[in-house]
Amino acid sequence: MRLMDSMSDEELASAAFVLRKRAEHGDTAALRQAEKLEAELRERLGPTPSRQGPLVELPKPRPWWRFW
């Protein structure tokens, strides 16, 4: 049994965040581990609205003046 299998989603996200922060300071091993944890998290959660949602185009604002 892998360690990732016994972790909850929150623990997995938290560990990935901490490892990402360590990777920002140059730790390449932390970067690889964070990528593995994030991949596992994406596999568990599937597509989330913030990552997979369609971009909504906002309507163009109408000018406040009237062009004659």
C-alpha positions in Angstrom: 0.0 0.0 0.0 1.4 3.4 -1.0 1.5 6.3 1.4 -0.7 8.3 -0.9 -3.5 5.8 -0.7 -3.7 6.2 3.1 -3.8 10.0 2.9 -7.0 12.0 2.8 -7.6 14.5 0.0 -6.9 17.4 2.3 -3.6 15.9 3.6 -2.6 15.2 0.0 -3.2 18.8 -1.1 -1.4 20.1 2.0 1.6 17.9 1.4 1.7 18.9 -2.3 1.6 22.6 -1.3 4.4 22.3 1.2 6.6 20.4 -1.3 5.8 23.0 -4.0 7.1 25.7 -1.6 10.3 23.7 -1.0 10.7 23.2 -4.8 10.6 27.0 -5.2 13.8 27.1 -3.2 15.5 24.7 -5.6 14.8 21.3 -4.1 14.3 19.1 -7.3 13.3 16.0 -5.3 10.5 18.0 -3.7 9.3 19.1 -7.1 9.1 15.5 -8.4 7.2 14.4 -5.3 4.9 17.4 -5.4 4.0 16.5 -9.1 3.3 12.9 -8.1 1.0 14.1 -5.2 -0.8 16.6 -7.5 -1.3 13.9 -10.1 -2.8 11.6 -7.5 -5.1 14.4 -6.3 -6.3 15.2 -9.9 -6.9 11.5 -10.4 -9.0 11.3 -7.2 -11.0 14.5 -7.7 -11.4 14.4 -11.5 -12.1 17.6 -13.3 -12.8 20.5 -11.0 -14.7 23.6 -12.1 -11.8 25.8 -11.5 -9.5 23.8 -13.8 -11.8 22.4 -16.4 -14.7 24.9 -16.6 -15.3 26.7 -19.8 -14.3 30.3 -20.0 -17.3 32.6 -20.1 -17.1 35.6 -22.4 -18.4 38.7 -20.8 -20.8 40.8 -22.8 -19.3 44.0 -24.3 -20.2 47.0 -22.2 -22.5 49.4 -24.0 -21.2 53.0 -24.3 -22.9 55.5 -22.0 -23.3 57.9 -24.9 -25.5 57.5 -27.9 -23.9 57.6 -31.4 -26.2 59.5 -33.6 
